[in-house]
């Protein structure tokens, strides 16, 4: 491999360009949205995992099953619908209250979900970014 000639000024050669020219074939993402989509998907997966972690944190100390009954309001025992199970967004949309009985829902739920989303998003950012 030969480097470009320099006429007095310093010529910068990127490591990625050198690796590509030597046959390593590293993917280039400069004009691609792949890393952004990957990071967002990882964050969404993290938020979902955080939602499940909330279920574990609530039910295991009480000796309840993780599978049954479905997610419900602890105050009025009404089963939650799909729109009420969206991590972070449903808590914000409902302003931290049960849609059925109006009881306050702890901020711990979206904080755990957001923390997991942030952790997974950062890991993905370091891996693909």
DSSP file (Angstrom, degrees, kcal/mol; ACC not computed):
  #  RESIDUE AA STRUCTURE BP1 BP2  ACC     N-H-->O    O-->H-N    N-H-->O    O-->H-N    TCO  KAPPA ALPHA  PHI   PSI    X-CA   Y-CA   Z-CA
    1    1 A X              0   0    0      0, 0.0     2,-0.4     0, 0.0    21,-0.0   0.000 360.0 360.0 360.0 134.3    0.0    0.0    0.0
    2    2 A X        -     0   0    0      3,-0.0     2,-0.2     0, 0.0     3,-0.1  -0.918 360.0-137.1-113.4 139.3    1.3    3.4   -0.9
    3    3 A X        -     0   0    0     -2,-0.4     3,-0.1     1,-0.1    10,-0.0  -0.614  35.7 -91.2 -88.8 152.3    0.3    6.6    0.9
    4    4 A X        -     0   0    0     -2,-0.2     7,-0.1     1,-0.1     2,-0.1  -0.294  45.6-106.5 -62.1 145.9   -0.4    9.8   -1.1
    5    5 A X        -     0   0    0     -3,-0.1     2,-0.4     2,-0.0    -1,-0.1  -0.440  30.7-144.5 -71.0 146.2    2.4   12.1   -1.6
    6    6 A X        -     0   0    0     -2,-0.1     2,-0.7    -3,-0.1     4,-0.1  -0.939   6.4-150.8-115.3 137.5    2.5   15.3    0.4
    7    7 A X  S    S-     0   0    0     -2,-0.4     2,-0.2     2,-0.1     3,-0.1  -0.474  74.3 -59.5-103.3  60.8    3.7   18.6   -0.9
    8    8 A X  S    S+     0   0    0     -2,-0.7     2,-0.2     1,-0.3    -2,-0.0  -0.137 118.2  89.9  95.5 -39.8    4.9   20.1    2.3
    9    9 A X  S    S-     0   0    0     -2,-0.2     2,-0.4     1,-0.1    -1,-0.3  -0.545  88.4 -97.7 -88.8 160.9    1.5   20.1    4.1
   10   10 A X        -     0   0    0     -2,-0.2     2,-0.5    -3,-0.1    -1,-0.1  -0.622  31.6-149.6 -81.9 129.4    0.5   17.1    6.2
   11   11 A X        -     0   0    0     -2,-0.4     2,-0.5    -7,-0.1    -5,-0.1  -0.869   9.7-147.2 -99.3 126.9   -1.8   14.6    4.5
   12   12 A X        -     0   0    0     -2,-0.5     2,-0.5     2,-0.0    -2,-0.0  -0.801  11.3-168.9 -96.4 132.4   -4.2   12.8    6.7
   13   13 A X        -     0   0    0     -2,-0.5     2,-0.1   -10,-0.0   -10,-0.0  -0.983  20.6-129.9-120.0 124.3   -5.1    9.3    5.9
   14   14 A X     >  -     0   0    0     -2,-0.5     4,-2.0     1,-0.1     5,-0.2  -0.410  11.2-129.4 -75.3 149.7   -8.0    7.7    7.8
   15   15 A X  H  > S+     0   0    0      1,-0.2     4,-2.7     2,-0.2     5,-0.2   0.881 110.0  55.0 -62.5 -38.7   -7.6    4.3    9.4
   16   16 A X  H  > S+     0   0    0      1,-0.2     4,-2.7     2,-0.2    -1,-0.2   0.907 106.4  50.2 -63.8 -41.6  -10.8    3.2    7.8
   17   17 A X  H  > S+     0   0    0      2,-0.2     4,-2.1     1,-0.2    -1,-0.2   0.904 112.3  47.8 -63.8 -40.4   -9.6    4.1    4.3
   18   18 A X  H  X S+     0   0    0     -4,-2.0     4,-1.2     2,-0.2    -2,-0.2   0.920 112.0  49.4 -65.3 -43.0   -6.4    2.2    4.9
   19   19 A X  H  <>S+     0   0    0     -4,-2.7     5,-2.1     1,-0.2     6,-0.6   0.908 111.1  49.7 -63.9 -41.3   -8.3   -0.8    6.2
   20   20 A X  H ><5S+     0   0    0     -4,-2.7     3,-1.1     1,-0.2    -1,-0.2   0.899 110.4  49.9 -64.1 -39.7  -10.6   -0.8    3.2
   21   21 A X  H 3<5S+     0   0    0     -4,-2.1    -1,-0.2     1,-0.2    -2,-0.2   0.714 107.0  55.5 -74.6 -18.0   -7.7   -0.5    0.8
   22   22 A X  T 3<5S-     0   0    0     -4,-1.2    -1,-0.2    -3,-0.3    -2,-0.2   0.467 120.7-104.5 -92.2  -1.2   -5.9   -3.5    2.4
   23   23 A X  T < 5S+     0   0    0     -3,-1.1    -3,-0.2    -4,-0.4    -2,-0.1   0.545  86.0 122.4  96.3   6.7   -8.9   -5.8    2.0
   24   24 A X      < -     0   0    0     -5,-2.1    -4,-0.2    -6,-0.2    -5,-0.1   0.817  59.7-149.7 -71.4 -27.4  -10.3   -5.8    5.5
   25   25 A X        -     0   0    0     -6,-0.6    -5,-0.1     1,-0.2     2,-0.1   0.844  19.7-176.9  66.5  38.2  -13.6   -4.6    4.2
   26   26 A X        -     0   0    0    -10,-0.2    -1,-0.2     1,-0.1     2,-0.1  -0.459  31.7-111.8 -64.4 137.2  -14.8   -2.6    7.2
   27   27 A X        -     0   0    0     -2,-0.1     2,-0.5     2,-0.0    -1,-0.1  -0.447  25.0-140.8 -71.1 143.8  -18.2   -1.2    6.5
   28   28 A X        +     0   0    0     -2,-0.1     3,-0.1     1,-0.1    -1,-0.0  -0.902  20.1 179.4-105.5 135.7  -18.5    2.6    6.2
   29   29 A X    >   +     0   0    0     -2,-0.5     3,-1.4     1,-0.1     6,-0.2   0.177  42.0 117.7-118.8  14.8  -21.5    4.3    7.7
   30   30 A X  T 3  S+     0   0    0      1,-0.3    -1,-0.1     3,-0.0    -2,-0.0   0.902  91.3  23.2 -55.2 -47.7  -20.9    7.9    7.0
   31   31 A X  T 3  S+     0   0    0     -3,-0.1     2,-0.3     2,-0.0    -1,-0.3   0.153 107.1 102.3-104.5  18.4  -24.0    8.5    4.8
   32   32 A X    <   -     0   0    0     -3,-1.4     4,-0.2     1,-0.1     3,-0.2  -0.739  58.4-154.4-107.1 150.4  -26.0    5.6    6.2
   33   33 A X  S  > S+     0   0    0     -2,-0.3     4,-2.5     1,-0.1     5,-0.3   0.337  72.2 102.3 -97.4   4.8  -28.9    5.6    8.7
   34   34 A X  H  > S+     0   0    0      1,-0.2     4,-2.6     2,-0.2     5,-0.2   0.918  79.8  48.3 -56.9 -47.7  -28.1    2.0    9.8
   35   35 A X  H  > S+     0   0    0      1,-0.2     4,-2.6     2,-0.2    -1,-0.2   0.903 112.0  49.6 -62.7 -38.0  -26.3    3.0   13.0
   36   36 A X  H  > S+     0   0    0     -4,-0.2     4,-2.5     2,-0.2    -1,-0.2   0.933 113.4  45.3 -65.4 -45.3  -29.2    5.4   14.0
   37   37 A X  H  X S+     0   0    0     -4,-2.5     4,-2.6     2,-0.2     5,-0.2   0.911 113.5  50.6 -63.9 -42.2  -31.8    2.8   13.4
   38   38 A X  H  X S+     0   0    0     -4,-2.6     4,-2.4    -5,-0.3    -2,-0.2   0.913 111.3  47.9 -61.9 -43.5  -29.8    0.1   15.2
   39   39 A X  H  X S+     0   0    0     -4,-2.6     4,-2.4    -5,-0.2    -2,-0.2   0.914 113.0  48.1 -64.5 -43.4  -29.3    2.4   18.2
   40   40 A X  H  X S+     0   0    0     -4,-2.5     4,-2.4     2,-0.2    -2,-0.2   0.894 112.3  48.8 -65.4 -39.9  -33.0    3.3   18.3
   41   41 A X  H  X S+     0   0    0     -4,-2.6     4,-2.5     2,-0.2    -2,-0.2   0.903 111.3  50.2 -65.3 -40.5  -34.0   -0.4   18.0
   42   42 A X  H  X S+     0   0    0     -4,-2.4     4,-2.4    -5,-0.2    -2,-0.2   0.904 111.2  48.9 -63.8 -40.7  -31.6   -1.3   20.8
   43   43 A X  H  X S+     0   0    0     -4,-2.4     4,-2.5    77,-0.2    -2,-0.2   0.903 111.0  49.8 -65.5 -40.8  -33.0    1.5   23.0
   44   44 A X  H  X S+     0   0    0     -4,-2.4     4,-2.1     2,-0.2    -2,-0.2   0.909 111.5  48.7 -63.8 -41.4  -36.6    0.3   22.3
   45   45 A X  H  X S+     0   0    0     -4,-2.5     4,-2.6     2,-0.2    -2,-0.2   0.908 110.8  51.5 -63.0 -41.3  -35.5   -3.3   23.2
   46   46 A X  H  X S+     0   0    0     -4,-2.4     4,-2.5     2,-0.2    71,-0.3   0.895 108.6  50.4 -62.6 -40.6  -33.9   -1.9   26.4
   47   47 A X  H  X S+     0   0    0     -4,-2.5     4,-2.0    69,-0.2    -1,-0.2   0.899 111.3  49.0 -64.4 -39.7  -37.1   -0.1   27.3
   48   48 A X  H  X S+     0   0    0     -4,-2.1     4,-2.0     2,-0.2    -2,-0.2   0.912 111.4  48.7 -65.2 -42.1  -39.1   -3.3   26.8
   49   49 A X  H  X S+     0   0    0     -4,-2.6     4,-2.4     1,-0.2    -2,-0.2   0.886 109.6  53.3 -64.1 -37.9  -36.7   -5.2   28.9
   50   50 A X  H  X S+     0   0    0     -4,-2.5     4,-2.0    63,-0.2    -2,-0.2   0.868 105.6  54.1 -62.9 -36.9  -36.9   -2.5   31.5
   51   51 A X  H  X S+     0   0    0     -4,-2.0     4,-1.5     2,-0.2    -2,-0.2   0.916 109.9  46.3 -63.1 -43.1  -40.7   -2.9   31.5
   52   52 A X  H  X S+     0   0    0     -4,-2.0     4,-2.3     1,-0.2    -2,-0.2   0.883 108.5  56.5 -65.8 -37.4  -40.3   -6.6   32.1
   53   53 A X  H  X S+     0   0    0     -4,-2.4     4,-2.9     1,-0.2    -2,-0.2   0.882 103.4  54.5 -61.4 -37.5  -37.8   -5.8   34.9
   54   54 A X  H  X S+     0   0    0     -4,-2.0     4,-1.8     2,-0.2    -1,-0.2   0.901 106.8  50.9 -60.9 -40.4  -40.5   -3.7   36.5
   55   55 A X  H  X S+     0   0    0     -4,-1.5     4,-2.9     2,-0.2     5,-0.4   0.925 111.8  47.5 -61.8 -44.5  -42.8   -6.7   36.5
   56   56 A X  H  X S+     0   0    0     -4,-2.3     4,-1.9     1,-0.2     5,-0.4   0.929 111.2  50.8 -61.9 -45.9  -40.1   -8.8   38.1
   57   57 A X  H  < S+     0   0    0     -4,-2.9     4,-0.3     1,-0.2    -1,-0.2   0.812 117.4  40.2 -64.0 -30.0  -39.4   -6.1   40.8
   58   58 A X  H  < S+     0   0    0     -4,-1.8     4,-0.4    -5,-0.2    -2,-0.2   0.903 122.9  34.5 -83.5 -44.6  -43.1   -5.9   41.6
   59   59 A X  H ><>S+     0   0    0     -4,-2.9     5,-2.4    -5,-0.2     3,-0.7   0.876 105.6  61.8 -87.0 -38.7  -44.1   -9.5   41.6
   60   60 A X  G ><5S+     0   0    0     -4,-1.9     3,-1.7    -5,-0.4    -1,-0.1   0.921 103.4  50.0 -59.9 -47.2  -41.2  -11.6   42.8
   61   61 A X  G 3 5S+     0   0    0     -5,-0.4    -1,-0.3    -4,-0.3    -2,-0.1   0.784 112.9  49.4 -62.6 -22.4  -41.1  -10.1   46.3
   62   62 A X  G < 5S-     0   0    0     -3,-0.7    -1,-0.3    -4,-0.4    -2,-0.2   0.431 114.8-116.7 -93.6  -0.2  -44.8  -10.7   46.6
   63   63 A X  T < 5 +     0   0    0     -3,-1.7    -3,-0.2    -4,-0.5     2,-0.2   0.712  65.6 146.0  73.6  20.7  -44.5  -14.3   45.5
   64   64 A X      < -     0   0    0     -5,-2.4    -1,-0.2    -6,-0.1     2,-0.1  -0.510  53.8 -99.4 -89.6 159.3  -46.7  -13.7   42.4
   65   65 A X        -     0   0    0      3,-0.4    -1,-0.1    -2,-0.2    -5,-0.0  -0.454  16.2-144.1 -73.5 146.8  -46.2  -15.4   39.0
   66   66 A X  S    S+     0   0    0     -2,-0.1    -1,-0.1     1,-0.1     3,-0.1   0.634  98.8  42.8 -81.6 -15.1  -44.4  -13.5   36.3
   67   67 A X  S    S+     0   0    0      1,-0.3     2,-0.4     3,-0.1    -1,-0.1   0.838 102.1  72.9-100.3 -41.6  -46.7  -15.0   33.6
   68   68 A X  S    S+     0   0    0      2,-0.1    -3,-0.4     3,-0.0    -1,-0.3  -0.984  80.3  32.2-135.9 142.2  -50.2  -14.7   35.0
   69   69 A X  S    S-     0   0    0     -2,-0.4     3,-0.1    -3,-0.1    -5,-0.0   0.604  91.1-114.5 -75.1 169.1  -52.3  -12.7   35.6
   70   70 A X        -     0   0    0      1,-0.2    -2,-0.1    -2,-0.2    -3,-0.1  -0.153  53.3 -62.4 -64.4 168.1  -51.6  -10.2   32.8
   71   71 A X  S    S+     0   0    0      9,-0.1     9,-2.7     8,-0.1     2,-0.3  -0.242  71.5 165.2 -54.3 135.1  -50.4   -6.7   33.7
   72   72 A X  B     -A   79   0A   0      7,-0.3     2,-0.3    -3,-0.1     7,-0.2  -0.955  44.8 -86.2-149.4 162.9  -52.9   -4.9   35.8
   73   73 A X     >  -     0   0    0      5,-2.0     4,-2.0    -2,-0.3     5,-0.1  -0.604  32.7-143.5 -71.2 128.9  -53.4   -1.8   38.0
   74   74 A X  T  4 S+     0   0    0     -2,-0.3    -1,-0.1     1,-0.2    -3,-0.0   0.737  96.6  47.4 -68.5 -19.7  -52.4   -2.8   41.5
   75   75 A X  T  4 S+     0   0    0      3,-0.1    -1,-0.2     1,-0.1    -2,-0.0   0.926 129.2  16.1 -86.0 -49.1  -55.1   -0.6   43.0
   76   76 A X  T  4 S-     0   0    0      2,-0.1    -2,-0.2    27,-0.0     3,-0.1   0.470  90.5-132.3-107.5  -2.6  -58.2   -1.6   40.9
   77   77 A X     <  +     0   0    0     -4,-2.0     2,-0.4     1,-0.2    -3,-0.1   0.637  50.0 154.4  61.1  17.8  -56.9   -4.8   39.4
   78   78 A X        -     0   0    0     -5,-0.1    -5,-2.0     1,-0.1    -1,-0.2  -0.623  49.2-114.5 -76.2 130.6  -58.1   -3.8   35.9
   79   79 A X  B     -A   72   0A   0     -2,-0.4     2,-0.3    -7,-0.2    -7,-0.3  -0.392  31.3-120.4 -63.5 140.2  -56.1   -5.5   33.1
   80   80 A X        -     0   0    0     -9,-2.7    -9,-0.1    -2,-0.1     2,-0.1  -0.635  22.5-133.9 -85.7 140.5  -54.0   -3.0   31.1
   81   81 A X    >   -     0   0    0     -2,-0.3     3,-1.1     1,-0.1     4,-0.4  -0.329  32.2 -94.3 -84.3 171.8  -54.6   -2.7   27.4
   82   82 A X  G >  S+     0   0    0      1,-0.3     3,-1.3     2,-0.2     4,-0.2   0.858 124.3  55.5 -56.1 -38.9  -51.9   -2.7   24.7
   83   83 A X  G >  S+     0   0    0      1,-0.3     3,-0.5     2,-0.2    -1,-0.3   0.760 105.9  52.8 -67.8 -23.4  -51.8    1.2   24.6
   84   84 A X  G <  S+     0   0    0     -3,-1.1    -1,-0.3     1,-0.2    -2,-0.2   0.472 101.6  61.5 -88.5  -2.4  -51.2    1.2   28.4
   85   85 A X  G <   +     0   0    0     -3,-1.3     2,-0.5    -4,-0.4    -1,-0.2   0.336  68.6 117.9-106.2   5.6  -48.2   -1.2   28.1
   86   86 A X  S <> S-     0   0    0     -3,-0.5     4,-1.9    -4,-0.2     5,-0.5  -0.636  74.7-111.2 -76.2 119.5  -46.0    1.0   25.9
   87   87 A X  T  4 S-     0   0    0     -2,-0.5     2,-3.2     1,-0.2   -39,-0.1  -0.204  83.6 -17.3 -56.1 139.8  -42.8    1.7   27.9
   88   88 A X  T  > S+     0   0    0      1,-0.2     4,-2.2   -41,-0.1    -1,-0.2  -0.268 128.6  69.8  65.5 -55.4  -42.3    5.3   29.0
   89   89 A X  H  > S+     0   0    0     -2,-3.2     4,-2.9     1,-0.2    -1,-0.2   0.881  96.9  49.4 -61.4 -41.9  -44.8    6.8   26.5
   90   90 A X  H  X S+     0   0    0     -4,-1.9     4,-2.2     2,-0.2    -1,-0.2   0.885 110.0  51.4 -68.4 -36.3  -47.9    5.3   28.2
   91   91 A X  H  4>S+     0   0    0     -5,-0.5     5,-2.6     2,-0.2     4,-0.3   0.920 114.1  44.6 -63.9 -42.3  -46.9    6.6   31.6
   92   92 A X  H ><5S+     0   0    0     -4,-2.2     3,-1.1     3,-0.2    -2,-0.2   0.922 113.0  50.3 -66.3 -44.1  -46.4   10.1   30.1
   93   93 A X  H 3<5S+     0   0    0     -4,-2.9    -2,-0.2     1,-0.3    -1,-0.2   0.864 114.4  44.1 -63.1 -36.0  -49.6   10.0   28.2
   94   94 A X  T ><5S-     0   0    0     -4,-2.2     3,-0.9    -5,-0.2    -1,-0.3   0.436 109.6-125.9 -88.0   0.7  -51.5    8.9   31.3
   95   95 A X  T < 5 -     0   0    0     -3,-1.1    -3,-0.2    -4,-0.3    -4,-0.1   0.838  67.5 -57.9  56.7  36.7  -49.7   11.5   33.4
   96   96 A X  T 3 <S+     0   0    0     -5,-2.6     9,-3.6     1,-0.2     2,-0.3   0.768 113.4 110.3  70.6  26.6  -48.6    8.9   35.8
   97   97 A X  B <  S-B  104   0B   0     -3,-0.9    -1,-0.2    -6,-0.3     7,-0.2  -0.954  75.1-100.9-132.8 152.6  -52.1    7.8   36.7
   98   98 A X     >  -     0   0    0      5,-2.2     4,-1.2    -2,-0.3    -7,-0.0  -0.510  25.8-140.5 -67.7 134.7  -54.2    4.7   36.1
   99   99 A X  T  4 S+     0   0    0     -2,-0.2    -1,-0.1     1,-0.2   -19,-0.0   0.765  98.1  41.7 -67.5 -25.0  -56.7    5.3   33.3
  100  100 A X  T  4 S+     0   0    0    -22,-0.1    -1,-0.2     3,-0.1    -2,-0.0   0.908 132.7  11.8 -92.7 -47.9  -59.4    3.4   35.1
  101  101 A X  T  4 S-     0   0    0      2,-0.1    -2,-0.1   -23,-0.1    -1,-0.0   0.575  89.4-126.9-111.7 -11.7  -59.2    4.4   38.8
  102  102 A X     <  +     0   0    0     -4,-1.2    -3,-0.1     1,-0.2     3,-0.1   0.510  51.4 154.6  81.5   4.1  -56.9    7.5   38.6
  103  103 A X        -     0   0    0     -6,-0.1    -5,-2.2     1,-0.1    -1,-0.2  -0.359  52.6 -97.5 -66.8 147.2  -54.5    6.2   41.3
  104  104 A X  B     -B   97   0B   0     -7,-0.2     2,-0.5     1,-0.0    -7,-0.3  -0.422  32.3-147.6 -67.0 134.7  -50.9    7.6   41.1
  105  105 A X        -     0   0    0     -9,-3.6    -1,-0.0    -2,-0.1   -32,-0.0  -0.918  28.5-106.7-104.8 128.8  -48.4    5.3   39.3
  106  106 A X    >   -     0   0    0     -2,-0.5     3,-1.1     1,-0.1     4,-0.4  -0.139  13.2-131.7 -56.2 143.8  -44.9    5.5   40.6
  107  107 A X  T 3> S+     0   0    0      1,-0.2     4,-1.8     2,-0.2     5,-0.2   0.581  97.1  85.0 -71.1  -9.6  -42.2    7.3   38.6
  108  108 A X  H 3> S+     0   0    0      1,-0.2     4,-2.6     2,-0.2     5,-0.3   0.873  81.0  61.8 -58.7 -36.4  -40.0    4.3   39.2
  109  109 A X  H <> S+     0   0    0     -3,-1.1     4,-2.0     1,-0.2    -1,-0.2   0.959 109.5  35.5 -60.1 -56.8  -41.6    2.5   36.2
  110  110 A X  H  > S+     0   0    0     -4,-0.4     4,-2.9     1,-0.2    -1,-0.2   0.824 115.7  57.5 -69.2 -26.7  -40.6    4.9   33.5
  111  111 A X  H  X S+     0   0    0     -4,-1.8     4,-2.4     2,-0.2    -2,-0.2   0.920 108.6  44.7 -67.9 -42.3  -37.3    5.6   35.2
  112  112 A X  H  X S+     0   0    0     -4,-2.6     4,-2.3     2,-0.2     5,-0.2   0.922 116.2  47.7 -64.3 -43.5  -36.3    1.9   35.1
  113  113 A X  H  X S+     0   0    0     -4,-2.0     4,-2.3    -5,-0.3   -63,-0.2   0.918 113.9  46.3 -63.6 -44.0  -37.5    1.7   31.5
  114  114 A X  H  X S+     0   0    0     -4,-2.9     4,-2.7     2,-0.2    -1,-0.2   0.881 111.0  52.8 -67.0 -38.2  -35.6    4.8   30.5
  115  115 A X  H  X S+     0   0    0     -4,-2.4     4,-2.4     2,-0.2    -2,-0.2   0.922 112.0  44.6 -63.0 -44.0  -32.5    3.6   32.3
  116  116 A X  H  X S+     0   0    0     -4,-2.3     4,-2.6     2,-0.2     5,-0.2   0.896 113.2  51.4 -66.4 -40.1  -32.5    0.3   30.4
  117  117 A X  H  X S+     0   0    0     -4,-2.3     4,-2.6   -71,-0.3    -2,-0.2   0.921 111.7  47.4 -61.9 -43.7  -33.3    2.1   27.1
  118  118 A X  H  X S+     0   0    0     -4,-2.7     4,-2.7     2,-0.2     5,-0.2   0.922 112.0  49.8 -63.7 -44.7  -30.3    4.4   27.7
  119  119 A X  H  X S+     0   0    0     -4,-2.4     4,-2.3     2,-0.2    -2,-0.2   0.937 114.7  43.1 -60.7 -47.9  -28.0    1.6   28.6
  120  120 A X  H  X S+     0   0    0     -4,-2.6     4,-2.4     1,-0.2   -77,-0.2   0.891 114.1  51.6 -67.2 -38.9  -28.9   -0.5   25.5
  121  121 A X  H  X S+     0   0    0     -4,-2.6     4,-2.3    -5,-0.2    -2,-0.2   0.908 111.1  47.5 -63.5 -41.9  -28.8    2.6   23.3
  122  122 A X  H  X S+     0   0    0     -4,-2.7     4,-2.4     2,-0.2    -2,-0.2   0.902 111.0  50.9 -66.7 -40.7  -25.3    3.5   24.6
  123  123 A X  H  X S+     0   0    0     -4,-2.3     4,-1.9    -5,-0.2    -2,-0.2   0.936 112.4  46.8 -61.1 -45.2  -24.0    0.0   24.1
  124  124 A X  H  X>S+     0   0    0     -4,-2.4     4,-3.1     1,-0.2     5,-0.6   0.895 109.8  54.6 -63.2 -39.5  -25.3   -0.1   20.6
  125  125 A X  H  X5S+     0   0    0     -4,-2.3     4,-1.8     1,-0.2    -1,-0.2   0.911 110.3  45.6 -61.9 -42.3  -23.8    3.4   19.9
  126  126 A X  H  <5S+     0   0    0     -4,-2.4    -1,-0.2     2,-0.2    -2,-0.2   0.837 117.0  45.9 -69.3 -31.4  -20.4    2.1   21.0
  127  127 A X  H  <5S+     0   0    0     -4,-1.9    -2,-0.2    -5,-0.2    -3,-0.2   0.935 131.5  15.4 -77.7 -47.8  -20.7   -1.1   19.0
  128  128 A X  H  <5       0   0    0     -4,-3.1    -3,-0.2    -5,-0.1    -2,-0.2   0.632 360.0 360.0-104.0 -15.5  -22.0    0.3   15.7
  129  129 A X     <<       0   0    0     -4,-1.8    -3,-0.1    -5,-0.6    -1,-0.1   0.474 360.0 360.0 -81.2 360.0  -21.3    4.1   16.0
